[in-house]
Amino acid sequence: MVDTSRSMDAKQSKAFYVTTPIYYVNDAPHIGHAYTTVAADVLARWHRQRGETVWFLTGTDEHGQKVMRSAEANGMSPREWCDRLVETAWKPVLNVIDASNDDFIRTTEPRHTERVREFWQHLYDTDQVYQGSYEGPYCVSCEEFKLPGELLDGENGEKLCPIHHRPVEMLSEHNYFFKLSTFADRLLAYYEDNPDFVAPESARNEVIAFVKQGLQDLSITRSTFDWGIPVPWDEDHVLYVWIDALLNYVTAAGYRAEPLMFERTWPADVQLVGKDILRFHAVIWPAMLMAAGLPLPKKVFAHGWLLVGGEKMSKTKLTGIAPSQIIDTFGSDAFRYYFLRAIQFGSDGSFSWEHLTAVYTAELANGLGNLASRVAAMVGRYFDGKLPEATDHSPAEEALAEELRTTAVQADVAAVGLKFHEALAAIERFVGRVNVYVTEQEPWKVAKDESPEARARLATILYTAAESLRAVAVLHNPVMPKTAAALWASLGAEESLGKLEEQLIEDVSRWGQLPAGATVTKGDVLFPRIEEPKE
């Protein structure tokens, strides 16, 4: 994880700002949380690889009834519970998955709570909040009032949350309300004028249909418990957890505290969320920003659920898998690669150990890993570990160079467009093409001929393969940073070309960057064989 103490350089231009949702600390993280964070991390790393200034935020949502009940169930105060989980589970998992976040915000931090109180005091002072009463079905797991038509029928006449399949509670409170209903027309106009604001298309259609039905004013305070930010004008109430949590994206960016940083960071370029919290981010959040006169984020992207056994991953249903259960066997790079390669980002995706093992074996161990190993071995065997000069070019080499140019463009367009599976498919096709090239050129046979012509041909084949791997290391660096670094080092590229993270995507397809004479070494196997995954 990147040092979170850094602040934005005043001389920098507007940063590419990407956020994950901040995660509830009612339990330890599972791979569903890691999936979102990895996607945000790959996007952040990709934009850094394009030479852009990037600000990547994640964090934890620590207020609300759900967190309070989890703490009580574990015999702790809410503060003790949050501190323990954040330090022993949520922050450590960022290291486990190799997240490169620039900041980590907790909603219990003063830099957040003070700005939240100021934000809502402003909306109260400008007559966008009023006092009233509300009674309705409430899901504690969602921290949200539900519409009666949304509920599912349970046993004994119970009504269930459609997301968590748990009984809802009927709540009746005298609270303060945000005039959300007055923003319906403005939101619809904004969606129309900014068609990329909500993505993918299925999510956009859902949000528009929801708003067209009409919006109800939003209860923004609670008075039946005290684990929350006190309402500044009435401290008998605490702020509703969602209208507190949503503001993390601006409080972390310096809202009302660091104006220059806020100018350099906000609005966010991409906010990644799970589809179950889409309405909060695509309806309530932009309405709050409109009410305060603040710019809206450029894109809210809702990805699908990770399914295990056909159901959404859930701790309560014992389908929550800790990231370490996979990473301890397959490694963090394979974890990152698999979930973005195997699932179309934006759609639901099923996880199985069998499929993970198949992708790991076919594409990583037998594909990229085997290619890197045999190229390094042949340079070592035939040229004493020094990269030879390519002098005997043929149509086969030009075809591979052209393939790289196509791959670089395809991967860049796809990754920037959050089509990670397409970006990785393009890179995998190129790796496969290089493997085919080596197989067809048969350098092990060419090496048996000691004539100068054969020697030149052998040198060209191995240089071409190594130069291809140089490009693969750059393209895979945002997705598999450990593997890419090992590959970069094995090619002797850092000494001759500089740091891997400084190589630009736009330059990746410029052929011939590796210099002849670079030291090529055969290091550890990039992807060790997996005999049997841990379950």
C-alpha positions in Angstrom: 0.0 0.0 0.0 1.3 3.5 -0.9 2.1 5.8 2.0 -1.1 7.6 2.9 0.6 10.6 4.4 1.4 12.1 1.0 -0.6 15.2 0.0 -1.2 16.5 -3.5 1.6 18.5 -5.0 0.3 22.1 -5.5 2.0 22.2 -8.9 0.2 19.1 -10.2 -2.6 19.4 -12.7 -6.0 17.8 -12.0 -5.5 14.3 -10.9 -7.3 11.2 -12.2 -9.3 10.5 -9.1 -10.7 7.0 -8.6 -12.5 5.7 -5.5 -13.8 2.5 -4.2 -16.9 2.5 -2.0 -15.9 2.7 1.7 -16.6 -0.6 3.3 -18.7 -1.4 6.3 -16.6 -2.7 9.2 -19.3 -5.0 10.6 -17.0 -8.0 9.6 -13.7 -8.9 8.0 -13.3 -8.4 4.2 -14.0 -11.2 1.7 -13.1 -11.5 -2.0 -16.1 -9.4 -3.0 -14.6 -6.4 -1.3 -11.1 -7.3 -2.7 -12.6 -7.5 -6.2 -13.8 -3.9 -6.1 -10.5 -2.7 -4.7 -8.4 -4.6 -7.2 -10.4 -3.2 -10.1 -9.9 0.4 -8.8 -6.2 -0.4 -8.2 -5.7 -1.7 -11.7 -7.5 1.4 -13.1 -5.3 3.7 -11.0 -2.1 1.9 -12.0 -3.1 1.9 -15.6 -3.5 5.7 -15.6 -0.2 6.1 -13.8 1.4 3.9 -16.5 -0.1 6.5 -19.0 2.0 9.2 -17.3 -1.0 10.7 -15.5 -1.2 12.1 -12.0 -3.5 9.8 -10.0 -5.3 9.9 -6.7 -6.7 6.6 -5.5 -9.0 6.5 -2.4 -10.4 3.7 -0.3 -11.5 3.4 3.3 -14.0 2.2 5.9 -17.5 3.2 6.8 -17.7 2.9 10.6 -21.0 4.4 11.8 -24.6 3.2 11.8 -26.7 0.6 13.4 -25.2 -2.4 11.7 -21.7 -1.6 13.0 -23.1 -0.9 16.4 -24.9 -4.3 16.6 -21.8 -6.1 15.4 -19.7 -4.5 18.1 -22.3 -5.3 20.8 -22.4 -8.9 19.6 -18.6 -9.1 20.1 -18.7 -7.5 23.5 -17.0 -4.2 22.4 -17.8 -0.6 22.1 -18.3 0.5 18.4 -15.1 2.5 18.5 -13.1 -0.5 19.9 -14.7 -2.8 17.3 -13.9 -0.4 14.4 -10.3 0.2 15.5 -9.7 -3.5 15.9 -11.1 -4.5 12.5 -9.5 -1.7 10.6 -6.0 -2.4 11.9 -6.2 -6.2 11.9 -8.3 -6.9 8.8 -9.1 -4.0 6.5 -5.8 -2.3 6.2 -3.8 -5.5 6.1 -5.8 -6.9 3.2 -4.7 -3.9 1.1 -1.1 -5.2 1.4 -2.3 -8.8 0.7 -3.8 -7.7 -2.7 -1.1 -5.2 -3.5 -3.4 -2.1 -3.5 -1.6 1.1 -4.3 -4.1 3.5 -2.7 -2.9 7.0 -2.1 -5.2 7.5 0.9 -7.3 5.5 3.3 -10.2 7.3 5.0 -12.1 6.3 8.1 -15.5 8.0 8.7 -14.6 8.3 12.4 -11.6 10.6 11.6 -12.0 14.3 12.5 -11.0 15.4 9.0 -14.3 13.6 7.9 -16.7 14.2 10.8 -16.0 17.9 11.0 -16.6 18.5 7.3 -19.7 16.3 7.3 -21.2 18.5 10.0 -20.3 21.6 8.1 -21.9 20.2 4.9 -25.2 19.4 6.5 -25.3 22.6 8.5 -25.0 24.4 5.2 -27.9 22.5 3.7 -30.0 23.0 6.8 -29.3 26.8 6.7 -30.3 27.0 3.1 -33.7 25.4 3.8 -33.0 22.0 2.1 -33.6 20.1 5.3 -36.8 20.0 7.4 -38.2 18.1 10.5 -40.8 15.4 10.1 -41.8 11.9 10.9 -41.4 8.6 9.0 -42.6 5.1 9.4 -41.6 2.2 7.1 -39.7 -1.1 6.6 -36.0 -0.8 7.3 -33.2 -3.2 6.5 -30.3 -2.8 9.0 -27.9 -4.7 6.7 -28.5 -2.2 3.9 -29.0 0.7 6.4 -31.9 1.8 4.2 -35.7 2.2 4.3 -37.3 0.0 1.7 -40.4 0.5 -0.4 -43.1 -2.0 0.4 -43.2 -3.1 -3.3 -39.5 -4.1 -3.1 -39.9 -6.6 -0.3 -40.0 -10.4 -0.6 -42.4 -12.7 1.2 -40.8 -14.8 3.9 -42.1 -17.4 6.4 -44.9 -16.5 8.8 -45.8 -13.4 7.0 -42.4 -11.8 7.3 -41.2 -9.3 4.7 -37.6 -9.7 3.6 -35.0 -7.4 2.1 -34.6 -8.3 -1.6 -30.8 -8.1 -1.3 -30.0 -9.7 2.0 -33.1 -12.0 2.3 -33.4 -11.0 6.0 -36.6 -9.7 7.7 -37.0 -6.0 7.7 -37.8 -4.0 10.8 -40.7 -1.5 11.0 -39.2 1.8 12.2 -41.1 5.0 13.2 -39.0 8.0 14.0 -39.3 11.8 14.3 -36.3 12.8 12.1 -34.9 15.4 9.8 -35.4 15.0 6.1 -33.4 16.1 3.0 -35.7 17.4 0.2 -34.6 14.7 -2.2 -37.9 14.7 -4.0 -37.2 18.2 -5.4 -34.2 16.9 -7.4 -35.9 14.3 -9.6 -36.2 16.5 -12.6 -32.7 17.9 -12.3 -31.3 14.4 -11.9 -33.1 13.1 -15.0 -31.9 16.1 -17.0 -28.3 15.4 -15.8 -28.5 11.8 -16.8 -29.8 12.9 -20.2 -27.0 15.5 -20.7 -24.3 13.2 -19.3 -25.0 9.7 -20.7 -21.7 8.3 -19.3 -22.4 9.4 -15.7 -23.9 6.0 -14.7 -22.5 2.9 -16.3 -22.8 0.2 -17.5 -25.9 0.7 -19.6 -28.0 -1.7 -17.5 -27.2 0.4 -14.4 -28.0 3.6 -16.1 -31.4 2.3 -17.2 -32.2 1.1 -13.7 -31.4 4.4 -12.2 -33.4 6.4 -14.7 -36.4 4.1 -14.2 -36.2 4.4 -10.5 -36.1 8.3 -10.5 -38.9 8.5 -13.1 -41.1 6.7 -10.5 -40.7 9.8 -8.3 -38.4 10.3 -5.3 -39.3 10.5 -1.6 -37.6 12.9 0.7 -34.8 11.2 2.6 -34.7 10.7 6.4 -31.2 11.9 7.2 -31.1 11.5 11.0 -31.6 8.8 13.6 -32.6 9.3 17.3 -32.9 5.7 18.5 -29.1 5.1 18.8 -26.1 7.3 19.2 -23.3 5.7 17.1 -23.0 8.3 14.4 -22.0 11.9 13.8 -24.0 14.3 15.9 -26.4 16.5 14.0 -24.9 20.0 14.4 -28.2 21.8 15.0 -29.8 19.1 17.1 -27.4 16.8 19.0 -30.2 14.5 20.2 -29.9 13.1 16.7 -27.0 11.5 14.7 -26.7 11.7 10.9 -27.9 8.7 8.9 -24.9 6.6 8.0 -25.2 6.9 4.2 -25.3 10.7 4.1 -22.3 10.7 6.3 -20.4 8.0 4.4 -21.0 9.3 0.9 -19.2 12.5 1.8 -15.9 10.7 2.3 -15.2 11.2 -1.4 -15.0 14.9 -0.9 -13.7 15.1 2.7 -10.7 12.9 1.7 -10.1 15.2 -1.2 -9.8 18.3 1.0 -13.3 19.7 1.0 -13.5 22.9 3.1 -10.1 22.0 4.6 -7.5 22.1 1.7 -9.0 24.1 -1.1 -6.0 23.7 -3.4 -6.0 19.9 -3.0 -9.8 19.9 -3.6 -9.4 21.9 -6.8 -6.7 19.4 -8.0 -8.7 16.3 -7.1 -12.5 16.8 -7.3 -14.6 15.9 -9.2 -13.8 12.2 -9.1 -13.2 10.6 -12.5 -14.5 7.2 -11.7 -16.3 5.9 -8.6 -16.6 2.2 -8.5 -19.5 0.6 -6.5 -21.3 -2.7 -6.2 -24.7 -2.8 -7.9 -26.5 -3.1 -4.6 -25.4 0.4 -3.6 -25.9 2.0 -7.0 -28.9 4.1 -6.0 -27.1 5.7 -3.1 -24.3 6.8 -5.5 -26.3 7.6 -8.6 -29.3 9.2 -7.0 -28.8 10.4 -3.4 -25.1 11.4 -3.8 -25.5 13.6 -6.9 -28.6 15.2 -5.3 -26.5 16.1 -2.2 -23.8 17.6 -4.4 -26.4 19.6 -6.4 -27.8 20.9 -3.2 -24.4 22.1 -2.1 -23.5 23.5 -5.5 -20.6 21.1 -5.9 -19.5 19.4 -9.2 -20.7 15.8 -9.7 -18.3 12.9 -10.3 -17.7 12.1 -13.9 -18.7 8.5 -13.7 -20.4 6.1 -11.3 -19.7 2.5 -12.4 -21.6 -0.3 -10.8 -20.1 -3.8 -11.1 -21.8 -7.0 -10.6 -21.7 -9.5 -7.7 -19.3 -12.3 -7.2 -21.4 -15.5 -6.9 -20.6 -18.6 -5.1 -22.9 -21.6 -5.7 -25.2 -19.2 -7.6 -25.6 -16.8 -4.7 -24.1 -13.4 -3.8 -21.1 -13.8 -1.6 -22.1 -13.4 2.0 -20.6 -13.9 5.4 -24.0 -14.8 6.9 -24.5 -17.6 4.3 -20.9 -18.8 4.9 -20.0 -18.1 1.3 -17.6 -15.3 2.2 -14.0 -16.3 1.1 -11.1 -14.4 2.6 -8.6 -13.1 -0.1 -5.8 -14.9 1.7 -7.5 -18.3 1.1 -6.8 -17.8 -2.6 -3.6 -15.7 -2.4 -1.8 -18.1 -0.1 -2.0 -20.7 -2.8 -2.1 -18.9 -6.1 -0.4 -15.6 -5.2 -1.7 -12.0 -5.3 -1.0 -11.5 -9.0 -3.0 -14.5 -10.1 -5.8 -13.4 -7.8 -5.8 -10.0 -9.5 -5.5 -11.4 -13.0 -8.2 -14.0 -12.6 -11.1 -11.9 -11.3 -10.6 -9.2 -14.0 -9.9 -11.7 -16.8 -12.7 -14.2 -16.0 -15.5 -11.8 -15.3 -16.9 -9.0 -17.5 -16.6 -6.0 -15.3 -20.2 -4.7 -14.7 -21.8 -8.2 -14.9 -22.2 -10.9 -12.2 -19.6 -13.5 -12.2 -19.3 -17.0 -10.6 -16.2 -18.0 -8.7 -15.0 -21.6 -8.5 -11.7 -23.1 -7.5 -11.8 -25.3 -10.6 -12.1 -22.4 -13.0 -9.4 -20.4 -11.2 -7.0 -23.4 -11.4 -7.8 -23.8 -15.1 -7.1 -20.2 -15.9 -4.0 -20.1 -13.8 -2.6 -23.2 -15.4 -3.4 -22.5 -19.0 -2.8 -18.7 -19.2 -0.3 -18.0 -16.5 1.8 -21.1 -15.8 1.7 -22.7 -19.3 1.4 -19.4 -21.1 3.3 -16.4 -19.9 5.3 -18.3 -17.2 6.6 -20.9 -19.6 7.4 -18.4 -22.3 9.5 -16.2 -19.9 11.3 -19.3 -18.6 12.3 -20.8 -21.9 13.4 -17.5 -23.5 15.6 -16.7 -20.5 17.0 -20.2 -20.5 17.8 -20.1 -24.3 19.5 -16.7 -24.0 21.5 -18.1 -21.2 22.4 -21.3 -23.0 23.2 -19.9 -26.4 24.5 -16.4 -25.7 25.8 -16.7 -22.1 23.0 -14.6 -20.7 23.6 -11.6 -22.9 20.8 -10.4 -25.1 22.0 -10.8 -28.7 21.5 -8.2 -31.5 18.7 -8.8 -34.0 20.1 -8.6 -37.6 18.2 -11.2 -39.6 14.7 -9.8 -39.8 11.9 -11.7 -41.6 8.1 -11.2 -42.1 7.6 -13.2 -38.9 9.2 -10.5 -36.8 7.4 -7.7 -38.5 4.1 -9.6 -38.0 4.8 -9.8 -34.3 5.7 -6.1 -34.0 2.5 -5.2 -35.8 0.6 -7.5 -33.4 2.1 -5.6 -30.5 1.0 -2.3 -31.9 -2.6 -3.6 -32.2 -2.5 -5.1 -28.7 -1.2 -1.9 -27.1 -4.1 0.1 -28.6 -6.7 -2.5 -27.8 -5.5 -3.0 -24.2 -5.4 0.8 -23.5 -8.8 1.5 -24.9 -10.3 -1.4 -23.0 -8.6 -0.7 -19.7 -9.5 3.0 -19.7 -13.1 2.0 -20.6 -13.2 -0.4 -17.6 -13.4 -3.4 -19.9 -10.6 -5.2 -18.0 -11.5 -8.6 -19.4 -11.0 -7.3 -22.9 -7.7 -5.6 -22.1 -6.4 -8.9 -20.5 -7.7 -10.9 -23.4 -5.8 -8.8 -25.8 -2.6 -9.2 -23.8 -3.2 -12.9 -23.5 -3.6 -13.2 -27.3 -0.3 -11.5 -27.8 1.5 -13.8 -25.3 0.0 -16.7 -27.2 1.2 -15.3 -30.5 4.7 -15.0 -29.1 4.6 -18.6 -27.9 3.5 -19.6 -31.4 6.3 -17.6 -32.9 8.9 -19.3 -30.7 7.5 -22.7 -31.5 7.4 -22.1 -35.2 10.9 -20.6 -35.4 12.3 -23.5 -33.4 15.4 -21.7 -32.0 16.6 -25.0 -30.4 17.0 -26.5 -33.9 18.5 -23.3 -35.4 21.1 -23.4 -32.6 22.4 -26.7 -34.0 23.7 -25.0 -37.1 26.9 -23.1 -36.2 27.0 -21.1 -39.5 27.1 -17.2 -39.2 23.7 -17.1 -41.0 22.1 -19.5 -38.5 23.7 -17.7 -35.6 22.2 -14.4 -36.8 18.8 -16.0 -37.2 19.0 -17.5 -33.7 19.9 -14.1 -32.3 17.0 -12.4 -34.0 14.5 -15.0 -32.8 15.6 -14.7 -29.2 15.8 -10.9 -29.3 12.3 -10.8 -30.7 10.9 -13.0 -28.0 12.7 -11.0 -25.3 11.5 -7.6 -26.7 8.0 -9.0 -26.8 8.3 -9.9 -23.1 9.6 -6.3 -22.4 6.2 -5.0 -23.7 4.2 -7.7 -21.8 5.9 -6.6 -18.6 4.8 -3.0 -19.1 1.2 -4.0 -20.1 0.8 -6.4 -17.2 2.4 -4.1 -14.6 -1.0 -2.5 -13.6 -2.5 -6.0 -13.2 0.3 -8.2 -12.0 2.9 -5.9 -10.5 5.0 -8.6 -8.8 5.2 -10.7 -11.9 5.9 -7.7 -14.2 8.7 -6.6 -11.9 10.3 -10.0 -11.9 10.0 -10.2 -15.7 11.5 -6.7 -16.0 14.4 -7.7 -13.8 15.0 -10.9 -15.7 15.3 -9.0 -18.9 17.9 -6.6 -17.5 15.5 -3.8 -18.4 15.8 -1.7 -15.3 19.5 -1.1 -15.9 19.0 -0.2 -19.5 15.5 1.3 -19.7 14.8 2.6 -16.2 12.1 1.8 -13.7 9.1 -0.3 -14.9 6.5 2.1 -13.5 8.0 4.9 -15.6 7.5 3.1 -18.9 4.5 4.7 -20.7 1.7 2.7 -22.3 1.9 5.0 -25.4 5.5 3.9 -25.9 5.1 0.2 -25.3 4.8 -0.8 -28.9 7.9 1.1 -30.1 10.0 -1.9 -31.2 13.7 -2.4 -30.3 13.9 -0.8 -26.9 15.8 -3.5 -25.2 19.5 -3.0 -26.0 21.7 -5.8 -27.2 24.0 -6.9 -24.5 21.4 -6.6 -21.7 21.9 -9.2 -19.1 19.1 -11.8 -19.2 18.7 -14.0 -16.1 16.5 -17.0 -15.4 14.9 -16.2 -12.0 12.3 -18.1 -10.0 9.4 -19.6 -11.9 6.8 -16.8 -12.3 3.8 -19.1 -11.7 4.6 -22.3 -9.9 2.5 -25.4 -10.6 -0.5 -25.7 -8.4 -1.2 -29.3 -7.4 -4.5 -28.8 -5.4 -6.1 -25.5 -4.2 -6.9 -25.0 -0.6 -10.6 -24.9 0.1 
